[in-house]
Amino acid sequence: MARAVSPRRRMFTTIAAWSVALIIFFPVLWMILTSFKTEASAVASPPELFSADWTVENYVEVWSRSDYPRFFWNSVVISLGSTLLGLAIAIPAAWAMAFVPGRRTKDLLMWMLSTKMMPAVAVMIPLYLLFLRLGLIDTRIGLVLALMLMNLPIIVWMLYTYFKEIPGEILEAARMDGASLPKEILYVLTPIALPGIASTLLLNVILAWNEAFWTIVLTTTKAAPLSAFIASFSAPQGLFYAKLSAASTLAIAPILILGWFSQKQLVRGLTFGAVK
């Protein structure tokens, strides 16, 4: 029988959880508040959490001096494109590793994960020269391919973890009923693992949306997403913190809204298979 949680312990847990959440959210709150300050208030010493001179001029100037909808659309296309392409490759790969494992499957998974530990700058020049030769610099297709390759190990690892929780007998029953391999994956495996696939999709959209290094290295103007939009507000004359905060707020607002409305699906997917 489960032990009842005492009111004191429940209160302590609640306070601790809210404290951690506020600590994590405070930099975002500071950035949002700074975006409504004047430049003088933004760099005031000591720092001012709430300024007496509230203004929306930063947003007006950021919107007027740049084509925000174009940067936003580029981010949407690149994030969704790289994630969907990664899922199309990772689902069959994770199926093979989960249900038809070989002697070196675990070694392969560890090698794939180890590639995420490699500094991105180490492969910057070879990848840039390769994309330059293929004509993929400053193109959406180039960024979709680059971010898909960068996040593919994470997609495969997450899907492999979800697929391992699915009883193999279900897929065997589908084969006995005459299901081909594509139908087995599409009509049997995918619906069962849909919460896990959805959480994988959401997390990798966020990773692709927040990617800054490769989006700045591989783009100039045409395919530049919101990360390049933020970087454009770093002027040679110095950093204008209020305007930079406004640009950053506009860049993270869509992904924050997405995360807020999809949090239940995200938690459901992350806990998929946790309880037997």
C-alpha positions as CSV (number, residue, x, y, z in Angstrom):
1,M,0.0,0.0,0.0
2,A,1.3,3.4,-0.9
3,R,2.2,5.7,2.0
4,A,0.3,9.0,2.2
5,V,2.4,12.1,1.7
6,S,2.3,14.4,4.7
7,P,1.1,18.0,4.2
8,R,4.5,19.4,5.3
9,R,6.4,17.3,2.8
10,R,3.9,18.2,0.1
11,M,4.3,21.9,0.8
12,F,8.1,21.6,0.8
13,T,8.0,19.8,-2.5
14,T,5.7,22.4,-4.0
15,I,7.9,25.3,-2.8
16,A,11.1,23.6,-4.1
17,A,9.5,22.9,-7.5
18,W,8.3,26.5,-7.8
19,S,11.7,27.8,-6.7
20,V,13.5,25.8,-9.4
21,A,11.0,26.8,-12.0
22,L,11.5,30.5,-11.2
23,I,15.3,30.2,-11.2
24,I,15.1,28.6,-14.7
25,F,12.6,31.1,-16.0
26,F,14.2,34.2,-14.5
27,P,16.6,34.9,-17.5
28,V,13.7,34.7,-19.9
29,L,11.7,37.1,-17.7
30,W,14.6,39.5,-17.5
31,M,15.0,39.5,-21.3
32,I,11.3,40.2,-21.7
33,L,11.3,43.0,-19.2
34,T,14.5,44.5,-20.8
35,S,12.8,44.5,-24.2
36,F,10.4,47.1,-22.8
37,K,13.1,49.4,-21.4
38,T,15.0,52.2,-22.9
39,E,18.7,51.6,-23.7
40,A,19.7,53.7,-20.7
41,S,17.5,51.7,-18.4
42,A,18.8,48.4,-19.9
43,V,22.4,49.1,-18.9
44,A,21.7,50.9,-15.6
45,S,23.9,50.2,-12.6
46,P,22.7,48.8,-10.3
47,P,20.3,46.8,-12.6
48,E,16.6,47.7,-12.6
49,L,14.2,44.8,-12.7
50,F,11.2,47.1,-13.3
51,S,11.9,50.3,-15.2
52,A,9.9,53.5,-14.8
53,D,10.4,54.3,-18.6
54,W,8.4,51.6,-20.3
55,T,8.4,51.7,-24.1
56,V,7.5,49.6,-27.1
57,E,9.9,51.5,-29.4
58,N,12.3,48.6,-29.4
59,Y,9.7,46.3,-31.0
60,V,8.7,49.0,-33.5
61,E,12.3,49.5,-34.5
62,V,13.1,45.8,-34.7
63,W,10.0,45.1,-36.8
64,S,10.6,48.1,-39.1
65,R,14.3,47.5,-39.8
66,S,14.0,43.8,-40.6
67,D,11.7,41.3,-42.4
68,Y,10.6,39.3,-39.4
69,P,7.9,37.2,-41.2
70,R,10.6,36.0,-43.7
71,F,12.9,34.9,-40.8
72,F,10.0,33.3,-39.0
73,W,8.9,31.3,-42.1
74,N,12.5,30.2,-42.7
75,S,12.6,28.9,-39.1
76,V,9.3,27.0,-39.5
77,V,10.4,25.4,-42.8
78,I,13.8,24.4,-41.5
79,S,12.7,23.1,-38.1
80,L,9.8,21.1,-39.4
81,G,11.6,19.9,-42.5
82,S,14.7,18.7,-40.7
83,T,12.6,17.0,-38.0
84,L,10.2,15.2,-40.5
85,L,13.1,14.1,-42.7
86,G,14.9,12.8,-39.6
87,L,11.8,10.9,-38.5
88,A,11.4,9.3,-41.9
89,I,15.0,8.0,-41.6
90,A,15.0,7.2,-37.9
91,I,11.8,5.3,-37.6
92,P,13.0,2.3,-39.8
93,A,16.4,2.5,-38.2
94,A,15.1,2.4,-34.7
95,W,12.7,-0.4,-35.7
96,A,15.6,-2.5,-36.9
97,M,17.7,-1.8,-33.8
98,A,14.8,-2.5,-31.4
99,F,13.3,-5.6,-33.0
100,V,16.1,-7.1,-35.2
101,P,19.2,-6.2,-33.1
102,G,22.6,-7.4,-34.2
103,R,25.7,-8.1,-32.3
104,R,27.0,-4.5,-32.6
105,T,23.7,-2.7,-32.2
106,K,24.5,-1.2,-28.8
107,D,28.0,-0.2,-30.1
108,L,26.4,1.5,-33.1
109,L,24.0,3.4,-30.8
110,M,26.8,4.5,-28.6
111,W,28.9,5.6,-31.6
112,M,25.9,7.6,-32.9
113,L,25.5,9.3,-29.6
114,S,29.2,10.1,-29.4
115,T,29.0,12.2,-32.5
116,K,26.9,14.7,-30.5
117,M,29.9,15.2,-28.2
118,M,32.1,16.4,-31.0
119,P,32.6,20.2,-31.2
120,A,30.7,21.6,-34.1
121,V,33.6,23.9,-35.0
122,A,35.8,20.8,-35.7
123,V,33.8,19.9,-38.8
124,M,32.8,23.5,-39.8
125,I,35.3,23.9,-42.6
126,P,34.8,20.5,-44.3
127,L,31.0,20.8,-44.1
128,Y,31.1,24.4,-45.4
129,L,33.3,23.5,-48.3
130,L,31.1,20.5,-49.1
131,F,27.9,22.6,-49.0
132,L,29.6,25.3,-51.1
133,R,30.5,22.7,-53.8
134,L,27.0,21.4,-53.8
135,G,25.4,24.8,-54.0
136,L,23.6,24.5,-50.7
137,I,25.0,27.6,-48.9
138,D,22.2,30.0,-47.9
139,T,19.4,27.5,-48.9
140,R,16.6,26.0,-46.9
141,I,17.4,22.6,-48.3
142,G,21.0,22.9,-47.1
143,L,19.9,23.8,-43.6
144,V,17.3,21.1,-43.5
145,L,20.0,18.5,-44.4
146,A,22.5,19.9,-41.9
147,L,20.2,20.1,-38.9
148,M,18.7,16.7,-39.7
149,L,22.2,15.2,-39.6
150,M,23.0,17.0,-36.4
151,N,19.9,15.8,-34.6
152,L,19.5,12.3,-36.2
153,P,21.4,10.5,-33.3
154,I,19.0,12.0,-30.8
155,I,15.9,11.1,-32.9
156,V,17.1,7.5,-33.3
157,W,18.0,7.1,-29.6
158,M,14.6,8.4,-28.5
159,L,12.6,6.2,-30.9
160,Y,14.8,3.2,-30.1
161,T,13.9,3.7,-26.4
162,Y,10.2,3.9,-27.1
163,F,10.2,1.0,-29.5
164,K,11.9,-1.3,-27.0
165,E,8.9,-0.9,-24.7
166,I,6.5,-2.3,-27.3
167,P,6.0,-6.1,-27.2
168,G,7.4,-7.8,-30.2
169,E,4.5,-10.2,-30.3
170,I,2.2,-7.5,-31.6
171,L,4.4,-7.1,-34.7
172,E,4.7,-10.8,-35.1
173,A,0.9,-11.1,-35.1
174,A,0.8,-8.4,-37.8
175,R,3.2,-10.5,-39.9
176,M,1.2,-13.6,-39.4
177,D,-1.8,-11.7,-40.8
178,G,0.1,-10.9,-43.9
179,A,1.3,-7.4,-43.2
180,S,4.4,-6.3,-45.2
181,L,7.3,-4.5,-43.6
182,P,6.1,-1.0,-44.6
183,K,2.6,-1.7,-43.4
184,E,3.9,-3.2,-40.2
185,I,5.8,0.0,-39.4
186,L,3.1,2.4,-40.7
187,Y,-0.1,0.8,-39.5
188,V,1.0,-1.2,-36.4
189,L,4.2,0.3,-34.9
190,T,3.6,4.0,-35.6
191,P,0.0,4.2,-34.0
192,I,1.2,2.4,-30.8
193,A,4.3,4.5,-30.4
194,L,2.6,7.8,-31.5
195,P,3.0,9.5,-28.1
196,G,6.8,8.8,-28.2
197,I,7.0,9.9,-31.8
198,A,5.1,13.1,-31.0
199,S,7.4,14.0,-28.1
200,T,10.5,13.2,-30.3
201,L,9.1,15.5,-33.0
202,L,8.4,18.3,-30.5
203,L,11.8,18.1,-28.9
204,N,13.7,18.1,-32.2
205,V,11.6,21.0,-33.5
206,I,12.8,22.9,-30.5
207,L,16.4,21.9,-31.0
208,A,16.3,22.9,-34.7
209,W,14.5,26.2,-33.9
210,N,17.2,27.1,-31.3
211,E,20.2,26.1,-33.4
212,A,22.4,29.1,-33.9
213,F,25.9,28.0,-34.9
214,W,25.1,26.2,-38.1
215,T,22.3,28.6,-39.2
216,I,24.7,31.5,-39.0
217,V,27.6,29.6,-40.6
218,L,25.6,28.2,-43.5
219,T,23.3,31.2,-44.3
220,T,23.7,34.8,-45.2
221,T,20.3,36.4,-46.1
222,K,17.9,34.2,-48.2
223,A,17.5,31.2,-45.9
224,A,18.4,32.9,-42.6
225,P,16.1,31.8,-39.7
226,L,15.4,33.7,-36.4
227,S,18.7,32.8,-34.9
228,A,20.4,34.9,-37.6
229,F,17.7,37.5,-37.1
230,I,18.9,37.9,-33.5
231,A,22.6,38.0,-34.5
232,S,21.9,40.8,-36.9
233,F,21.3,43.1,-33.9
234,S,24.9,42.9,-32.7
235,A,26.3,46.0,-34.3
236,P,30.0,47.1,-34.6
237,Q,29.2,50.0,-32.4
238,G,28.3,47.6,-29.6
239,L,25.3,45.7,-28.2
240,F,22.0,47.5,-27.9
241,Y,20.6,45.4,-25.1
242,A,17.0,46.6,-25.2
243,K,16.7,46.1,-29.0
244,L,18.5,42.8,-28.8
245,S,16.1,41.6,-26.0
246,A,13.1,42.6,-28.2
247,A,14.5,40.7,-31.2
248,S,15.2,37.7,-28.9
249,T,11.7,37.8,-27.5
250,L,10.1,37.8,-30.9
251,A,12.3,34.9,-31.9
252,I,11.5,32.7,-28.9
253,A,7.8,33.6,-28.5
254,P,6.6,31.1,-31.1
255,I,8.5,28.2,-29.6
256,L,7.4,29.1,-26.1
257,I,3.8,29.2,-27.2
258,L,4.2,25.8,-28.9
259,G,5.8,24.3,-25.8
260,W,3.1,25.7,-23.5
261,F,0.2,24.2,-25.6
262,S,1.9,20.9,-26.2
263,Q,3.3,20.3,-22.7
264,K,0.8,17.5,-21.9
265,Q,1.6,15.6,-25.1
266,L,5.3,16.2,-24.4
267,V,5.1,14.8,-20.9
268,R,3.0,11.9,-22.1
269,G,5.6,11.0,-24.7
270,L,8.5,11.3,-22.3
271,T,6.9,8.9,-19.9
272,F,5.7,6.5,-22.6
273,G,6.5,3.0,-21.5
274,A,7.7,4.1,-18.0
275,V,4.9,2.1,-16.3
276,K,4.4,-1.5,-17.1
